Amino acid sequence: MSDVGNITAGHHTGHEGDYLFDPAWNRESERLRANESLWDQGTVERLERLGVGAGWSCLEVGAGQGSIVRWMAERVGPTGRILAADLDIGPLKRLENPPVELRRLDVRTDELPGAAFDLVHARMVLQHLEDPATAVRRMVRALRPGGVLFVEDTDALTLFRSAASEDFLKDVHTAAYQVMEQTGYSMRGGHFDHRAALDVGLEDVWAEGRAVMVQGGSLRARMYVLWLEYLRPELLAQGLLTEERVDEAVRAMNDPANHWLSQVLISTYGRKPA
Ligand SMILES: C[S@@+](CC[C@H](N)C(=O)[O-])C[C@H]1O[C@@H](n2cnc3c(N)ncnc32)[C@H](O)[C@@H]1O
């Protein structure tokens, strides 16, 4: 643990290896809902392709605000089971009705129920962990034989690519990911997932990526505004960006004339041998 590894950001006193975002930050649920607006459509299309349906038993790790849990619950119906797990289950309480069960757990240290699920899904969780391989092994143990692991993490390379200019928010990208990586976050986490699925002995492993176009001022753009606001104190404290530059970047993200590409979200799939 080093001092440089601390992300205080005015709302979090975590150390290297702690989860980057503080659930107690007063805009964290808004940030996560905006994040859902970016990625849910693609995740749901993929869950449909995997055949999630009546009677399925699913585990959602790092369930966040629960939009995917809600979708799964409707899909699997009363004969199914959804276990929604997170470090912080406060935002999920409103979903706690059959077939949804909640469990507060830390996937770094806590075991998951063994050989129980048809599907285990985690989106934008593994890339926050210092030791994602251990979490992947836990998630695979939670699958029944023949069950499917479906994990999604990003490669940040494409973020802020824009037709406007090669330089659009480039300095913000560099500085923000520098701060994020100090907590052990991997900006290329999606690549790890594919290797991990192969290494752990899953079958039919494959992976693909998607990116979303974002218009300034939209709900999707709001995710990036809140992300930058969360990081602002640490960016300033480390002298990586000036207050004026952060303000300018927020104005650019709120301007409907600007369009940019998101990160690539890499989806990786594999089946536990029967
Ligand atoms: C970036 S958010 C993504 C939320 C949700 N999966 C989504 O895509 O909308 C990461 C989520 O993982 C949870 N999380 C982070 N580290 C975790 C851990 N070690 N064990 C369990 N959950 C964790 C956080 O609390 C947060 O809800």
Ligand as a Chemical Component Dictionary entry (heavy atoms), coordinates in Angstrom:
data_LIG
# 
_chem_comp.id                   LIG 
_chem_comp.type                 NON-POLYMER 
_chem_comp.pdbx_formal_charge   0 
_chem_comp.three_letter_code    LIG 
# 
loop_
_chem_comp_atom.comp_id 
_chem_comp_atom.atom_id 
_chem_comp_atom.alt_atom_id 
_chem_comp_atom.type_symbol 
_chem_comp_atom.charge 
_chem_comp_atom.model_Cartn_x 
_chem_comp_atom.model_Cartn_y 
_chem_comp_atom.model_Cartn_z 
_chem_comp_atom.pdbx_ordinal 
LIG C1  C1  C 0  -18.875 -0.647 -11.838 1  
LIG S1  S1  S 1  -20.100 -1.338 -10.789 2  
LIG C2  C2  C 0  -21.050 -2.320 -11.935 3  
LIG C3  C3  C 0  -22.419 -2.652 -11.426 4  
LIG C4  C4  C 0  -23.247 -3.571 -12.317 5  
LIG N1  N1  N 0  -22.586 -4.853 -12.485 6  
LIG C5  C5  C 0  -23.492 -2.945 -13.657 7  
LIG O1  O1  O 0  -22.764 -3.250 -14.607 8  
LIG O2  O2  O -1 -24.438 -2.125 -13.774 9  
LIG C6  C6  C 0  -19.222 -2.572 -9.871  10 
LIG C7  C7  C 0  -20.097 -3.263 -8.827  11 
LIG O3  O3  O 0  -19.331 -4.338 -8.262  12 
LIG C8  C8  C 0  -19.423 -4.277 -6.854  13 
LIG N2  N2  N 0  -18.168 -4.819 -6.322  14 
LIG C9  C9  C 0  -16.934 -4.279 -6.403  15 
LIG N3  N3  N 0  -16.022 -5.047 -5.797  16 
LIG C10 C10 C 0  -16.705 -6.129 -5.326  17 
LIG C11 C11 C 0  -16.329 -7.282 -4.571  18 
LIG N4  N4  N 0  -15.064 -7.459 -4.193  19 
LIG N5  N5  N 0  -17.282 -8.197 -4.233  20 
LIG C12 C12 C 0  -18.575 -7.989 -4.604  21 
LIG N6  N6  N 0  -18.997 -6.917 -5.318  22 
LIG C13 C13 C 0  -18.074 -5.995 -5.653  23 
LIG C14 C14 C 0  -19.620 -2.804 -6.520  24 
LIG O4  O4  O 0  -20.205 -2.623 -5.238  25 
LIG C15 C15 C 0  -20.496 -2.358 -7.677  26 
LIG O5  O5  O 0  -21.877 -2.546 -7.390  27 
# 
loop_
_chem_comp_bond.comp_id 
_chem_comp_bond.atom_id_1 
_chem_comp_bond.atom_id_2 
_chem_comp_bond.value_order 
_chem_comp_bond.pdbx_ordinal 
LIG C1  S1  SING 1  
LIG S1  C2  SING 2  
LIG S1  C6  SING 3  
LIG C2  C3  SING 4  
LIG C3  C4  SING 5  
LIG C4  N1  SING 6  
LIG C4  C5  SING 7  
LIG C5  O1  DOUB 8  
LIG C5  O2  SING 9  
LIG C6  C7  SING 10 
LIG C7  O3  SING 11 
LIG C7  C15 SING 12 
LIG O3  C8  SING 13 
LIG C8  N2  SING 14 
LIG C8  C14 SING 15 
LIG N2  C9  SING 16 
LIG N2  C13 SING 17 
LIG C9  N3  DOUB 18 
LIG N3  C10 SING 19 
LIG C10 C11 SING 20 
LIG C10 C13 DOUB 21 
LIG C11 N4  SING 22 
LIG C11 N5  DOUB 23 
LIG N5  C12 SING 24 
LIG C12 N6  DOUB 25 
LIG N6  C13 SING 26 
LIG C14 O4  SING 27 
LIG C14 C15 SING 28 
LIG C15 O5  SING 29 
# 
